[in-house]
Amino acid sequence: MNFYEEEPQFRALLKELLDEEFFAYADRELLAFGEKCANEIDERARFTDREGQPKLIKFDAYGDDISEVWVNDGYRKTVEESYNAGIVGYVHKEIPELGRQGNYIYSFAQGYLLSQTEPGFYCPVTLTMATAYLLDQYASEELKEKFLPHVLATGETKLYEGATFLTERQGGSDVGANVVKAAQTANGYKIYGEKYFASNAGMCGVAMVLARKEGATSGTKGLTLFAVPWRKKDGKLNGIKIRRLKDKLGVRAVPSAEVEFDGAEAFVIGDPAKGFYYMMEALNLSRVCNTVASLGIMRRAYREGREYALKRDAFGKKLADFPMIKDSLVKMAVKLEVETRTVFKYLPLFEKVMRNEAGVSEKDIFLNRLYIALLKKESAEQAVHFAHEAIEMHGGNGYIEDFVTPRLLRDAQVLTVWEGTANILGLEVLRLMEKFGAGELFLEEMKERVVGLEGEYVDQVHGGIEQLEKLLLSLQTASHDHKTFHSKRVAELMVKIFESVNALEYAASGDERAQKVMEIYIEETWESGHEFNEQLKSVDYFDVVLALEKYEKETAI
């Protein structure tokens, strides 16, 4: 098995997005990584979930608090292989073989493959990416020299995984309620207080921590960002203790903890008055990673459902011979392909904004934030739906831990919570519309992209755009309660339009299969589906959409 090789549409998408030289390198590396993900990394992930979960070693033999986190050897091997492949490092530094810096597209392609087998570990990767971004973008040269080579390590020096500690018990999503303190001393700052949900605790070498300096204002404006090393130079804990590890429903590979700071040495990152602003930039990066993880789970769930349906005998036929099964698989395949394409085609804009490249406009910045909120919300919800569909495709077997499907559902559920729930993301969309006119910018962008496209499917998308225009007009004079109540509806309508436009552009390439994918997607998205329909298009397109001719050749070999 090879997760990369068996998905030619994703491979072709990367070829569109990367220049010829970079694609040749990425294609070769992803082939090797895709094979690892489908085999040995997958075996390690199953062991970690079932038998080898992280454990807190609170005290040593002398009764001293050492707050160490044990992880199994297979997990450590996955850590080594993933970081050495440059999943974080090559976003910020030169790829030796190419003689130039990598990019987020390649990193997210690696993350997509990794998340098909170990989305739990992709969380620490995400946190390390966020840590690398904050250090690279805002740290002093002295702090960059101190931490960045380790955070970006690809085997040449000791790796420091990263972490971002925001959540406190009394605050949760209300970060402005945070109370962790930063006390200034003659030698710098010391951190005191508790972070209630601290993922990658015990495994990180350095954590990005929001804390309030003495005398700072209340709310988010009074928060400063600090880099806090986990250990001192002598190897002892840096005034840090782990109270306990969280007993989570899923993503059991990542150690999430309650962490206490008692005089931890800390270093200010950037402008002390912009800590919350910096962390929100990192949060947007984490939201894209969350989206990529969701796509990975969607792909694995679809793959498991398809393979089972093609092999399983029931009532004298293969499951995949029944129209309802064909309909389910085709709709999963189409949604996955269009959503994956929408996310990855958007990434050049994300790269442009994150790197603050020349020519970045306010429109770019606001649309970037809007697309992140829309895609994170939609993909996380779809990951849960796809995992549910895969279980139902298997029937009773889908509920048994011998199969990967229960873990997919458990792991998917956290993606709707991490980096902002649907309610929080709906409020983010509302804020972007009210403060920055993101609704009008979105409409302008979508209308421009459908210019020149014609046909009944384009008309249906135009109808969706008109619905959104009316909804946004009504919200202009609505009460605050009505605005917040409808914010998720706005987000849901926007993402339908966004993905539909990408589907139309995909079909405009002239490829017959892309045309069929678009037709199914548009009809499923914009039609009510309750009328009697003599044409079973999803059944008729089954072989083409699932590329079964290619599958049959491979399985015969």
Summary of the structure (lengths in Angstrom):
residues: 557
radius of gyration: 23.9
end to end distance: 12.9
largest distance: 79.7
contacts: 1914
relative contact order: 0.08
helix: 61%
strand: 14%
